[in-house]
Amino acid sequence: MPVIIENTQGPAPMPSRSWLGAMLRGFVRRCPACGSGPIFSGFIAVRDKCPRCGEELHHQRADDAPPYFTIFIVGHIIIPLLLVVERLWQPDYLIHAAIWIPATLVLTLLLMPAVKGSIIGLQWALRMHGFGGKIEE
């Protein structure tokens, strides 16, 4: 009895998404899909869906990653500057505190939404956590 093998292919592959473009759109706090709708409804509160294109954003699971990456970035900016200032001028410790504590806080607050948006953009581009159409448990 002959064995017949049919050409059974799975579903058509989904088109690839540019992870760099999605991260850049997220960095400027825009929807990773359309790039025009705002991604946040508050400081870092993510909208359930994009008001422009309707892309569902509630799937995102950025969780603890944005603070970790923000601390990493801010530390790599502030510490070298602090060391240069100390090496060149050797100011009093109170001067250091007056400069670097506010600088660290301001830089952290400025970067946190951008970093979170980038991570959401990366998750969208890689179809993670339900962004690919499949609901994950």
N, C-alpha and C positions, 0 to 999 in steps of 0.2 A: 504494500500500500504506500503510495507516494505521500511525502510530507509537503504540504503547501505552506509556505511562509509568506504571509501577506506583509506588505510594507505598511506597518503600523507605526505611525509617528505620534509622539505625544503632542501636547498643545504647542502652538507656535511660540517660539521664544519671545519674551517681552523685549521691547526696544531698550537699549542701554540708556542710562541717564548719566550726564556729566557730573561726576562727584565734585570736581573743582568749581564748576559753575554754580552748582547747588549750594556749596559751602560759601561761596562769595555772596550769593543772594541772601543766604542766612546771616552772613556777617553784617550786612547792611540792614538787617531786620526785616527782610522781605520774604514773601512766600517762596519756597524753593522750587515750586512748579512754574508759577507765572512770573515771579520777580517783581510784581507790582503791588500786591496786597500786603498789608502789614501782618507780621507773624505773631506779634504780641498784643495783648489787650491791656497789659499793665507793664510794670517794670520788667519782670521776666515771666509773667503769666501768659502761657501760650493759648492762642485762640483755638476753639474746637475745629474751625474750618476757615479757609481763606475767604474774605468777603468779596474778592474779585473773581477768582476762578472756581471756588467751591471745593478745592482740595482739602480733604480731611486731615487735620493736623493733630487730632487728639491721640493718635497712635504713638507719638513721640515718647521716648523714654530716656531723656537726657539725664535725669536724676542727679547723681553726684559728679558727673564728668565736668560740667562747666566750672564749678568752683576749683576743682583740681587743676584744670588747664589754665584758669585765670591766675591762680596762685603761682603756677610755674612761669607763666609769661611775665607777670608783674615782678616776681623775684629776679628774673633774668634782666629786667630793665633797672629796677631800683638798686640792687646790690652793687653792680658795677659803677653806677653813678655815685653811690654813697662812698665807695672805696676811692674813686677819683677825687671827690671833694675832700675826703679825709687826708689823702696823700698830698694834695696841693695846698690846702689851707689849714688843716687841723683845727676846725672849729670846736667849740665847747660841745659837750654832749647834749645840752639843752637846745642848742642851735640845730644839731642833727635831728633831735626829736621834733622840733618845730618844723623842719623841712620835710623829713622823710615819712613821718606818720601821716600827715595830710596827703602827701603825694601818693603814698601807697593806697590810702582809702579812695582818693579821687580816681586813680588809675584803675583800681579794682571795680569801682562802680561804673566806670565808662566801658570797661571791657567785658563785664559779665554778660550783658544781653547779646553782644556781638559773638562771643564765644558760644553761648547757648544756641543762638541762631545758626552758627556754623555746624554745630553738632547735629541739630535737627535737620539741616540741609544734607549732611552726610548720611544720616539715617534714611532720609527720603530717597537719595540717589542710589543707595545700596538696597533699597526695598526692605529695610529692617522693620520689625515690630508692627506689621500690618500695613506698611506703606506699599507693599507689593500686591495688595488685594487679598492676601490670606490673613485671616485673623489668628494670631498666636495666643495660646493659653497662657 
